Amino acid sequence: MIRFFLAFIIGLISVSNDTFADTLLDGNFTQGGLVFGTVTPGSEVTLDGKLVSITGEGRFLIGFGRDAKPKAELVIAEPGGS
């Protein structure tokens, strides 16, 4: 099974420790895997350019198909577009 290499691009102009303290990812970054995430409420998350649904508490779930490409791009933009 091909392992995934995720390119995490966090859309921030200035990065603080608080930004990363609110971002959690847990799961299997592999084909057929699921990843549970938590971000600051109001953030925008995209996976390979597609918007990911986020709860009001900032939780989301992403899944990788069994035939998924070997690379994926996860982008997290903090509230306010920073």
Secondary structure as UniProt FT lines:
FT   STRAND          5..10
FT   HELIX           17..21
FT   STRAND          24..27
FT   TURN            31..32
FT   STRAND          34..38
FT   TURN            41..42
FT   STRAND          44..47
FT   TURN            48..49
FT   STRAND          50..51
FT   TURN            56..57
FT   STRAND          59..63
FT   TURN            66..67
FT   STRAND          71..77
FT   HELIX           79..81
//
